[in-house]
Each structure stands twice: as C-alpha cells, then as structure tokens.
Amino acid sequence: MAPAYWLSLFFALYYFGYGTFLPYWALWLGHAGATAGLIGLLLGLGMAVRCVGILGVMSRVRAARHLLPVMQGLSLLSLLGFAAFYGWQSHSGLLVLTVLVNLLYPALIPLSEAMASRYIVQIQLDYGKTRLWGSAAFIVANLVVGSLNERLGSQWILHSLVMSLGLMLLLTLTQPRPLPAEQPASRAGEGIGRVLRRPGVGRFLLITALLQGSHAFYYGFSALYWQQQGYSTSVIGYLWGLGVLAEILVFAGDRRWLSHLGARPLLLAGLVCALCRWLMLGATTELMWLVLAQLLHAGSFGLSHLGAVRFISRELDEAAVFGAQALYASISLGMVSGILLMVSGQLFEGLGGHTFWLMAALVLPVAWLLAGPSFKEQKRT
C-alpha cells in the first residue's frame, strides 16, 4: 500500500477512536459510576501518564525501521487494555486501566507523526492532505457515536473504541511500500535529553504547551457543561464535528496556502484564535456563539499544530525529529494538558463554564514568548 494511503487510513482509524474518547469518555465514566471529581482525576491522570508512556516508547525509537513494529505492539496492547473496561468498572479498576491505556494508546500518535515526517523527506508526502483524514474520521466519530450513545446507551462509546482499535491493529499488520527509510546522510537519532538542550526547543515546548494545554477544559468538560445547559448529545456531537471540520480545511489548504509560513506566524495565529475562542465560550452558551467559537478550532488547534510540525520538520535537523516529536506529544499534548484537566475537574463544580476564561488567561504569555527572537535566530546564536 502506498505510504500516503496507509498513513491516511491509520490517521482515520486512530482519530475515529480518539474522536470517541475525547468528547465522550467523560460521559462513559459517568455511566460507570464516576463522580465529576473522579472523572477530572481520571482524565487528568491519563493525560499526565501519557507523558511517561510517550517518552518511554520514543526514547527507544532511534531509526525508521523501528516505527512499524512498535506501532503493531502498541495497537495490540491498547486493544486489550480498552477491552478490559468491559469487566472491570470499579473505581480501582477504572484507575488501573486508565493508567494502562494512557501509557500505550497515545504513543501511537508521535510514532505516526514521526513516520509522516520521514515520508515528507523521503517521498515528499503532502502532510496536510494525509492528516486531514484523521480529522474527518474524528468528525464521523463525533456524529455517529453521539447518536449511538443517545439512542442505544453509553456502552456504545466503549464498543466504538474497541472496534476502531481492532481495525487499526489489522492495518499495522500490513506494510506501506516503500517502508520508511533512513536518509543516506542521516546520523543516529539524538536522545531526548540532548534534543531538549538544543537552542529554541525549550521555548517551543513552552509555547505549544500553553496553546495546546488551554484546550484541556474544552476536551474534558465541554460535553458535560453543554449537556447541563440543555443541549442533546447529538447537538454536542455536531458542535465538536464543526470544530474539526474547520481544522480539516486548514490541513487541506496547508500546501497551497500556508506552505510559505514558518512556525512563528502559525503559532501567533493560533494564539489569537485560542484567546478569542475561550473568552467567547466562557461568556455565553447561545448556539450562534458556540458555532462561531467552534470554527475558531481551525486556529486554536489546527494552526498551532501546523506551527509545531513546521518547527520539527523545518527548523530541526533529521537527528532531532524523533526526540522532538516525543517531547511535543508528551509535554505539550500530554503532561501539561493532564495537569490542567485535573485542575479543571476541581474547578468545574464551582466555576462551570467560566473556567474557559482561565484557559484564555493561560495563553496570554505566548504573546511575550513569540515576541522574542525567532527559533532560527536563536538557533544561530
């Protein structure tokens, strides 16, 4: 199978599962008997634990030939971990299995992104058009699983996750052709600690951690909050799907309209969109404003993520790619978001939707961080 098709299918299957997990897992946990405080703890702990899992996995991936075998193993173990939720729904079971699946499942993303980064160089892969199939599948999951949950019950959230993981495991047992290969002039990948000490990397991680971490309350509690405001699960699914549709348009137009932009302007645009979005969501739950806020997901997540991809693929050399992917996934998308999810769980009962305003305050330092010397300028010093 051609690499572009293989990666498109992988992104689609992974993000179908993730499009089930992210908006609806809190609802499934509530169905299993977890309180709002426990849900916040479990979601936050899960996102924090993924930092350990991603760093542990990616620290052992130093060559392109390691990518596919590790993806096969993680797909199998993730499938078994989520299947175990069928029979173990006590509080201790939820805690143990949450830790287990979050050590395994999220590590598939930096592995697939590292494979995509390798193919960008190897076969000039159009990253945006490949990645958008993941976003499209995310929308499908939002709509389909939201409808199934409303009509047939919350167990369909778990059923959908298990089915997507089963299909993903089957895909990893096939091989893209050509396989990801080392570039002739490349040297062995650098360790994560060495990548972290590179000029500009620490500031990049802080910027992306604040931008992506500001989504924590939205990811963990928007479904519960909007449900409390009287919106049905189907409408909530449409709102989530609309946000990801806007993200798809950004990815689809990346090569044609955004390829000339580097990391810095993309991250700045992500900051502006995030600030406007969280202020809006904290101020109102009127449907018109929710729709507008969801369209800003194109920037708050989409442009911010493209900015991160630009930094990793253009402003770092090949030896640092795997380590940078691991750090971005584990710190910016994992540890910081996990901490903020746990905090959000404690704040939600008292502040409700006004917690979005704290997420807006969180991104303000990004303006100062981006006002400094560019990553490239810092790299030369």
Buried (B, 14 or more C-beta within 10 A) or exposed (E): EEBBEBBBBBBBBBBBBBBBBBBBBBBBBBBBEBEBEBBBBBBBBBBBBBBBBBBEBBBEBBEBEBBBEBBBBBBBBBBBBBBBBEEEBEEEBBBBBBBBBBBBBBBBBBBBBBBBBBBBBBBEBBBBBBBBBBBBBBBBBBBBBBBBBBEEEBBBBBBBBBBBBBBBBEBBEEEBEEBBBBEEEBEEBBEBEEBBEBBBBEBBBBBBBBBBBBBBBBBBBBBBBBBEEEBEBBBBBBBBBBBBBBBBBBBBBBEEEBEEBBBBBBBBBBBBBBBBBBBBBBBEBEEEEBEBBBBBBBBBBBBBBBBBBBBBBEBBEBBBBBBBBBBBBBBBBBBBBBBBBBBBBBBBEEBBBEBBBBBBEBBEEBEEBBEEBBBBEBBEE
